[in-house]
């Protein structure tokens, strides 16, 4: 039993290193040849795990060989368009100018119900709203709605907005991430004052906290009583900062009163 456990651990480490070397991909984003490699690797590993009579190298060597082969094909696909078409295929247009391409759908072994299902997954429940639908090489459907059905964009109303950055995690399960705090341009003293403003005196009481580019804090305290549940999270925003009089980032200055006094009004 101990030998089998050791073999399993060794194979697990080899598989994890192999998958890491192949790159980060979700199952739904795998190309056909990548899926084949993963399936074969899992089969090779299971052979050595099921029986200690099979030499462990008989599984490790094929796994390493398949990993090297997959990386080689991936590199060739990056350098050569012909290799990319051979191993990955090409996207297929299944809806063009609002018209369903029946021939292409038959070639892709795709029926109308499949098309409607994937369109609904994209947030569209009427096929008449779709201008283009493209079946990608990984099986995902990319949808372009009609111009009058797509969400309003700031550029449509000639609105200029600042570039945004994702919020970063400051505290996770009571542990402060000092690196993220420094990257945002703040220190522990600033964070301590920020938390005290919300009656939080100990970082260890925080389950999760993050901060956005404007210095607005999101904070969720730990659950103290399973019956009462967790306290309501703290969500700072520009409006709250103005209302509460919080100085610093995220504060919107009050607009000057430009209304002219009418004649006869008392000064």
ChimeraX attribute file (.defattr): number of C-alpha atoms within 10 A of each C-alpha:
attribute: neighborCount
match mode: 1-to-1
recipient: residues
	/A:1	7
	/A:2	7
	/A:3	9
	/A:4	14
	/A:5	11
	/A:6	12
	/A:7	18
	/A:8	18
	/A:9	13
	/A:10	13
	/A:11	23
	/A:12	14
	/A:13	11
	/A:14	17
	/A:15	20
	/A:16	11
	/A:17	13
	/A:18	21
	/A:19	16
	/A:20	12
	/A:21	13
	/A:22	18
	/A:23	10
	/A:24	10
	/A:25	12
	/A:26	7
	/A:27	11
	/A:28	10
	/A:29	15
	/A:30	17
	/A:31	17
	/A:32	14
	/A:33	14
	/A:34	20
	/A:35	14
	/A:36	13
	/A:37	17
	/A:38	21
	/A:39	11
	/A:40	14
	/A:41	22
	/A:42	14
	/A:43	14
	/A:44	19
	/A:45	22
	/A:46	14
	/A:47	15
	/A:48	21
	/A:49	21
	/A:50	11
	/A:51	12
	/A:52	13
	/A:53	8
	/A:54	12
	/A:55	12
	/A:56	19
	/A:57	11
	/A:58	13
	/A:59	21
	/A:60	19
	/A:61	12
	/A:62	15
	/A:63	24
	/A:64	16
	/A:65	12
	/A:66	18
	/A:67	23
	/A:68	15
	/A:69	14
	/A:70	20
	/A:71	16
	/A:72	13
	/A:73	17
	/A:74	20
	/A:75	13
	/A:76	15
	/A:77	17
	/A:78	11
	/A:79	11
	/A:80	12
	/A:81	10
	/A:82	12
	/A:83	16
	/A:84	17
	/A:85	13
	/A:86	11
	/A:87	17
	/A:88	19
	/A:89	15
	/A:90	13
	/A:91	16
	/A:92	17
	/A:93	17
	/A:94	22
	/A:95	22
	/A:96	14
	/A:97	12
	/A:98	17
	/A:99	14
	/A:100	19
	/A:101	15
	/A:102	14
	/A:103	10
	/A:104	15
	/A:105	19
	/A:106	11
	/A:107	9
	/A:108	13
	/A:109	9
	/A:110	13
	/A:111	11
	/A:112	11
	/A:113	9
	/A:114	12
	/A:115	19
	/A:116	15
	/A:117	12
	/A:118	18
	/A:119	19
	/A:120	13
	/A:121	11
	/A:122	13
	/A:123	9
	/A:124	18
	/A:125	14
	/A:126	10
	/A:127	17
	/A:128	12
	/A:129	16
	/A:130	23
	/A:131	18
	/A:132	18
	/A:133	25
	/A:134	17
	/A:135	20
	/A:136	17
	/A:137	18
	/A:138	16
	/A:139	15
	/A:140	13
	/A:141	19
	/A:142	15
	/A:143	18
	/A:144	17
	/A:145	18
	/A:146	14
	/A:147	11
	/A:148	8
	/A:149	13
	/A:150	12
	/A:151	9
	/A:152	10
	/A:153	9
	/A:154	10
	/A:155	9
	/A:156	8
	/A:157	8
	/A:158	8
	/A:159	8
	/A:160	8
	/A:161	8
	/A:162	5
	/A:163	6
	/A:164	9
	/A:165	9
	/A:166	9
	/A:167	17
	/A:168	16
	/A:169	17
	/A:170	23
	/A:171	23
	/A:172	16
	/A:173	15
	/A:174	17
	/A:175	15
	/A:176	18
	/A:177	13
	/A:178	14
	/A:179	10
	/A:180	17
	/A:181	20
	/A:182	12
	/A:183	10
	/A:184	16
	/A:185	10
	/A:186	13
	/A:187	14
	/A:188	12
	/A:189	9
	/A:190	11
	/A:191	15
	/A:192	14
	/A:193	13
	/A:194	17
	/A:195	17
	/A:196	11
	/A:197	11
	/A:198	10
	/A:199	9
	/A:200	16
	/A:201	14
	/A:202	11
	/A:203	19
	/A:204	15
	/A:205	17
	/A:206	21
	/A:207	17
	/A:208	20
	/A:209	24
	/A:210	20
	/A:211	21
	/A:212	18
	/A:213	16
	/A:214	16
	/A:215	20
	/A:216	21
	/A:217	19
	/A:218	18
	/A:219	22
	/A:220	20
	/A:221	20
	/A:222	17
	/A:223	14
	/A:224	11
	/A:225	9
	/A:226	7
	/A:227	7
	/A:228	8
	/A:229	10
	/A:230	14
	/A:231	12
	/A:232	9
	/A:233	13
	/A:234	13
	/A:235	14
	/A:236	17
	/A:237	18
	/A:238	16
	/A:239	12
	/A:240	14
	/A:241	17
	/A:242	15
	/A:243	11
	/A:244	9
	/A:245	10
	/A:246	15
	/A:247	10
	/A:248	11
	/A:249	13
	/A:250	19
	/A:251	19
	/A:252	13
	/A:253	7
	/A:254	7
	/A:255	6
	/A:256	6
	/A:257	6
	/A:258	6
	/A:259	6
	/A:260	6
	/A:261	9
	/A:262	7
	/A:263	6
	/A:264	6
	/A:265	6
	/A:266	6
	/A:267	4
